[in-house]
Amino acid sequence: MLKIHIALLLASVLTAPSIFADDLGLGMSPRDPKSCDAVAKACVKAGFLKTPSQAKHFWDKCMWPTILGKPVKNVTVDAEKIKLCRADKIETFKKELKELEEVAATEKED
């Protein structure tokens, strides 16, 4: 069961490039927390443009490292904004994981 949970969480994280967006037309989902806008805008300002063909690069090279507190060249975001974004993303991932676990439990019953 733990392996399933880890696999589902990993799948959520790896498919997360579409999770981040702002109203700059970056293709982010409306369910994304506004707390991550500052991080997304800083990434765009640093040249990490979020287009369908660059989504993975945007996430892997800028958003994810910044949220994890790692330095990214030319990206400056207030530490409190990063912490707020990280906390909101954790909550989002927890909700998604819960939904996946419910589906998995339903499949097990069948």
Long-range contacts (C-beta under 8 A, 24 or more apart in sequence): 4-104, 5-97, 5-101, 8-97, 8-100, 8-101, 8-104, 9-93, 9-97, 11-100, 12-93, 12-96, 12-97, 12-100, 13-93, 16-59, 16-64, 17-55, 17-56, 17-58, 17-59, 17-60, 18-55, 19-59, 19-89, 19-92, 20-50, 20-58, 20-59, 20-63, 21-50, 26-50, 26-58, 27-51, 27-52, 27-55, 31-92, 32-92, 33-85, 33-88, 33-89, 33-92, 35-81, 35-84, 35-85, 35-87, 35-88, 36-63, 36-67, 36-85, 36-88, 36-89, 38-77, 38-78, 38-81, 38-85, 39-63, 39-66, 39-67, 39-77, 39-81, 39-82, 39-85, 42-66, 42-75, 42-76, 42-77, 43-72, 43-75, 45-74, 45-75, 46-72, 46-73, 46-74, 46-75, 47-74, 48-75
